[in-house]
Amino acid sequence: MKKLYLTIGILLAGWITYTAAVSGKVTAKEGDDLEGTISISGAFALYSIAVKWAEEFKKLHPHVKFDISAGGAGKGISDVLGGLIDLGAVSRDIYPEEEKKGA
């Protein structure tokens, strides 16, 4: 089980860092430290690991804020497709209709 959590944590870390950089919501400030806000919504099953990852990330980058909510995988997908959040956490397969919308 630890290996699964480690794998999920690594994937989540990469996913958040990449999305934050691409979205432009998190930027480097003087001294190469990051600042900004990353918003995450989605699966209840991933909420705890997202919160833990955010805590660890903030140790390295204290000026980055996180807005994390759990409303279910469907909410995460609809929020991210609607541009309401940066990351949609999904703990299930993406439905074909969601893929057609860009998920």
ChimeraX attribute file (.defattr): number of C-alpha atoms within 10 A of each C-alpha:
attribute: neighborCount
match mode: 1-to-1
recipient: residues
	/A:1	6
	/A:2	7
	/A:3	8
	/A:4	9
	/A:5	11
	/A:6	11
	/A:7	12
	/A:8	15
	/A:9	17
	/A:10	12
	/A:11	12
	/A:12	19
	/A:13	17
	/A:14	12
	/A:15	12
	/A:16	20
	/A:17	14
	/A:18	11
	/A:19	16
	/A:20	19
	/A:21	13
	/A:22	12
	/A:23	11
	/A:24	11
	/A:25	15
	/A:26	19
	/A:27	16
	/A:28	13
	/A:29	11
	/A:30	7
	/A:31	6
	/A:32	9
	/A:33	13
	/A:34	19
	/A:35	17
	/A:36	17
	/A:37	17
	/A:38	21
	/A:39	18
	/A:40	24
	/A:41	29
	/A:42	26
	/A:43	22
	/A:44	17
	/A:45	14
	/A:46	19
	/A:47	19
	/A:48	13
	/A:49	15
	/A:50	23
	/A:51	16
	/A:52	12
	/A:53	16
	/A:54	21
	/A:55	15
	/A:56	13
	/A:57	17
	/A:58	15
	/A:59	10
	/A:60	11
	/A:61	16
	/A:62	14
	/A:63	16
	/A:64	19
	/A:65	18
	/A:66	17
	/A:67	13
	/A:68	19
	/A:69	19
	/A:70	19
	/A:71	15
	/A:72	19
	/A:73	22
	/A:74	19
	/A:75	18
	/A:76	26
	/A:77	26
	/A:78	18
	/A:79	19
	/A:80	20
	/A:81	17
	/A:82	10
	/A:83	10
	/A:84	14
	/A:85	19
	/A:86	22
	/A:87	23
	/A:88	25
	/A:89	27
	/A:90	19
	/A:91	15
	/A:92	9
	/A:93	7
	/A:94	13
	/A:95	11
	/A:96	10
	/A:97	9
	/A:98	13
	/A:99	10
	/A:100	8
	/A:101	11
	/A:102	10
	/A:103	14
